[in-house]
Amino acid sequence: MRSVKSLLAAGAASLLSSVAFAADMAIAPPPQYAPPPVVEDFGGWYLRGDIGFSNQRVERLNNVLDTVGSPTSVQKNSFGAAGIFGLGVGYKVNNWFRADITGEYRGNSQFFGTDHLTYAGPAYGVDTYNATKSEWVVLGNAYVDLGTWWCVTPFIGAGVGGARVQIANFTDTNTPTGGVAFGDTTAKWNFAWAAHAGVAYKVTPNFTVELAYRYLDMGDGLTGDLRRFDGVNTVNNPTTFKNITSHDLKLGVRWNLESPQVYAPAPLMRKG
């Protein structure tokens, strides 16, 4: 009987010792989970559309007959504002660089000018000019995004390409003599270049709105040969619109063609 009690006592002591040893053991930490990857706003194709209006200038109007009598010429020329409608496709390379190709139609702009001519003698004359101008413009553009704050990204850029400048309904009226000359509608392609600056606001990961300023140089415009009201035209005498430029204000939108990647966060606990 005593041996049984001794055996039970020894077993109880061994069990208590095991419990105490287990209590002293460090508790293994839960398994570690890697944080979800950071979503980066890297490259992707996009479509764009733009509308706006122009504020255009021309350096002066020249004609081969201007040298007859060597007059002194003082011109005042102005264009009316015209609408701008453009589409394009581009690629965003990374967080700071993107490029696109754009094509746009620039609507009819009414032109009005006066030319005060003073000849030796003395004698003078006043020519009044009227015309309509429109363009097609194709540009390859590159932009640098300067950083993003609260979804707003300022940017700068530059572009090169071509402009098809069309001059239509040109008339040249000489006020003292009452003479009128007409120029046929003519269009010509020129080298064009542009400088951009603006801000973009990311409405959603796939949709961005832009407000931008652009300086655009479109080269020269040209009329057809001038002829009198009776159709007489004795010389090759088109009128050249020298150095047409424009200060444009545009509102644009960009659609990202690639869906953004979405990562689900790691679970806080794992059962089992």
C-alpha positions in Angstrom: 0.0 0.0 0.0 2.8 2.3 0.9 4.4 1.6 -2.5 1.2 2.7 -4.3 1.1 6.0 -2.4 4.8 6.5 -3.2 4.1 5.9 -6.8 1.2 8.4 -6.9 3.2 11.0 -5.1 6.1 10.6 -7.5 3.6 10.9 -10.5 2.0 14.1 -9.1 5.4 15.6 -8.5 6.5 14.9 -12.1 3.2 16.4 -13.4 3.7 19.6 -11.4 7.3 19.9 -12.5 6.2 19.5 -16.2 3.5 22.2 -15.8 5.9 24.6 -14.1 8.5 24.0 -16.9 5.8 24.7 -19.6 4.8 27.9 -17.8 8.4 29.1 -18.0 8.6 28.5 -21.8 8.3 31.5 -24.1 5.1 31.7 -26.2 5.9 31.5 -29.9 4.8 34.7 -31.8 2.2 34.5 -34.4 3.4 33.9 -38.0 4.6 37.1 -39.7 2.7 38.4 -42.8 4.4 40.5 -45.5 2.7 43.9 -46.1 0.7 44.2 -49.3 2.7 45.6 -52.2 2.6 49.4 -52.8 0.5 50.3 -55.8 2.7 52.5 -58.1 1.2 54.8 -60.7 3.5 53.7 -63.6 3.0 53.6 -67.3 -0.1 53.1 -69.4 -1.8 54.1 -72.6 -4.4 56.8 -72.5 -6.8 58.7 -74.8 -7.3 62.5 -74.5 -9.8 65.1 -75.7 -9.5 68.9 -75.6 -11.6 72.0 -76.2 -10.6 75.6 -75.8 -10.3 78.9 -77.5 -7.5 80.9 -79.2 -6.1 84.4 -78.9 -4.1 84.8 -82.1 -1.6 87.3 -83.6 0.0 87.9 -86.9 3.3 89.9 -87.3 2.2 91.7 -90.5 0.7 91.3 -94.0 3.1 91.5 -97.0 2.4 91.8 -100.7 4.8 92.1 -103.6 3.0 95.4 -104.6 3.9 96.9 -101.2 7.3 98.0 -102.7 5.7 100.0 -105.5 6.5 103.7 -104.6 8.4 102.5 -101.5 5.6 103.5 -99.0 5.9 103.6 -95.3 3.5 101.1 -93.8 1.8 101.1 -90.4 -0.5 98.1 -89.8 -3.0 97.2 -87.1 -4.2 93.6 -87.4 -6.3 91.4 -85.2 -8.1 88.0 -85.2 -11.3 87.1 -83.4 -11.2 84.2 -80.9 -11.9 80.8 -82.4 -12.8 77.4 -80.9 -10.3 74.5 -80.6 -11.3 70.9 -80.8 -8.7 68.1 -80.4 -8.2 64.4 -79.9 -5.1 62.4 -79.1 -3.5 59.2 -77.9 -0.5 59.0 -75.5 1.6 56.9 -73.1 2.5 57.6 -69.5 6.0 56.2 -69.0 6.3 56.7 -65.3 5.3 59.1 -62.5 6.9 62.1 -64.1 7.1 61.7 -67.9 4.4 61.1 -70.6 4.0 61.8 -74.3 1.2 62.0 -76.8 0.2 62.7 -80.4 -2.6 65.1 -80.9 -4.7 66.3 -83.9 -7.0 69.3 -83.6 -9.2 71.6 -85.7 -9.1 75.3 -85.0 -12.3 76.9 -86.1 -12.9 80.0 -88.3 -11.4 83.2 -86.9 -12.4 86.5 -88.4 -9.5 88.8 -89.4 -9.6 92.5 -89.6 -6.7 94.8 -90.5 -5.8 98.3 -91.6 -2.6 99.5 -93.4 -1.7 103.2 -93.4 0.6 103.8 -96.4 2.6 107.1 -96.8 4.3 107.7 -100.2 6.8 110.3 -101.2 5.1 113.4 -102.6 3.5 113.4 -100.0 0.6 111.1 -100.6 -1.1 108.5 -98.5 -3.5 105.6 -98.7 -5.4 103.3 -96.3 -6.0 99.7 -97.1 -8.6 97.7 -95.1 -8.2 93.9 -94.9 -10.8 91.2 -94.1 -10.4 87.5 -94.2 -11.3 84.2 -92.4 -8.6 81.8 -91.1 -8.8 78.2 -89.8 -6.2 75.5 -89.2 -5.6 71.8 -88.8 -2.7 71.1 -86.4 -0.9 67.8 -85.7 1.7 67.8 -82.8 3.9 65.3 -81.0 4.1 66.4 -77.4 6.2 65.5 -74.3 5.3 66.5 -70.8 7.1 66.5 -67.4 4.8 66.1 -64.3 6.3 68.2 -61.5 4.8 66.2 -58.5 1.4 65.5 -57.1 -0.3 67.2 -54.1 -3.9 66.3 -53.1 -4.5 64.8 -56.5 -3.3 68.0 -58.3 -0.3 67.7 -60.6 1.3 70.8 -62.3 3.1 70.1 -65.6 5.1 71.6 -68.4 5.7 70.4 -71.9 6.7 71.1 -75.5 5.5 69.9 -78.9 6.5 69.9 -82.6 4.6 69.1 -85.7 2.7 70.7 -88.6 -0.1 73.2 -89.1 -2.3 73.5 -92.2 -3.2 77.2 -92.3 -6.1 78.2 -94.6 -6.9 81.8 -95.5 -10.3 82.4 -97.1 -12.5 85.3 -98.2 -9.7 87.7 -98.3 -10.5 91.3 -99.5 -8.2 94.4 -99.7 -10.1 97.7 -100.0 -8.3 100.9 -100.7 -10.3 103.7 -99.0 -9.1 106.8 -101.0 -9.6 105.1 -104.4 -12.4 102.7 -103.6 -10.5 99.9 -105.2 -11.2 96.3 -104.1 -9.0 93.2 -104.6 -9.9 89.7 -103.7 -7.8 86.6 -102.9 -8.9 83.0 -103.5 -9.0 80.5 -100.6 -5.5 79.0 -100.2 -4.1 76.5 -97.6 -0.5 75.6 -96.9 1.3 73.3 -94.4 4.0 74.8 -92.1 6.3 73.6 -89.4 4.6 74.2 -86.0 5.8 74.1 -82.4 4.2 74.6 -79.0 5.0 75.2 -75.3 2.6 73.9 -72.7 2.0 74.6 -69.0 -0.9 73.6 -66.8 -2.4 71.6 -63.9 -4.1 68.2 -63.9 -6.5 66.8 -61.4 -7.0 63.1 -61.0 -10.7 62.5 -60.5 -10.4 58.7 -60.4 -7.5 56.4 -61.1 -8.6 56.2 -64.7 -9.9 59.8 -65.3 -7.9 63.0 -65.2 -9.0 66.6 -66.0 -6.5 69.2 -67.3 -6.5 73.0 -67.4 -3.7 74.2 -69.7 -2.1 77.2 -71.4 -0.3 76.8 -74.7 1.8 79.0 -76.9 1.5 77.9 -80.5 3.6 79.0 -83.5 2.0 78.0 -86.9 4.2 79.8 -89.5 2.8 81.8 -92.4 -0.6 82.0 -94.1 -1.1 82.7 -97.7 -3.9 84.0 -99.9 -4.5 83.3 -103.6 -3.3 85.8 -106.2 -5.1 89.1 -105.7 -7.5 90.2 -108.5 -9.7 93.2 -109.1 -13.5 93.0 -108.8 -13.6 92.6 -112.7 -11.3 89.6 -112.4 -8.2 91.3 -113.8 -5.0 89.9 -112.4 -1.8 91.0 -114.1 0.9 89.9 -111.6 1.7 87.1 -109.2 0.7 88.9 -106.0 -0.6 86.8 -103.2 -0.7 88.3 -99.7 1.4 86.6 -97.0 0.3 86.5 -93.3 3.7 86.5 -91.6 4.3 84.5 -88.4 0.9 83.5 -87.1 1.0 82.7 -83.3 -1.6 81.9 -80.7 -2.1 82.0 -77.0 -4.5 79.1 -76.3 -6.5 78.2 -73.2 -7.7 74.6 -73.1 -9.7 72.2 -71.0 -8.8 68.6 -71.5 -9.6 65.1 -70.2 -7.5 61.9 -70.2 -8.8 58.4 -70.0 -6.4 55.7 -68.8 -6.9 52.5 -70.9 -5.4 50.2 -68.3 -7.3 49.1 -65.2 -5.5 49.9 -61.9 -4.3 46.9 -59.9 -6.1 46.4 -56.6 -4.4 44.4 -53.7 -6.4 42.9 -50.9 -4.7 43.5 -47.4 -3.4 40.4 -45.6 -5.7 38.9 -43.0 -5.2 39.9 -39.3 -5.6 36.3 -38.1 -5.5 32.9 -39.6 -7.6 30.1 -38.1 -6.3 26.6 -37.6 
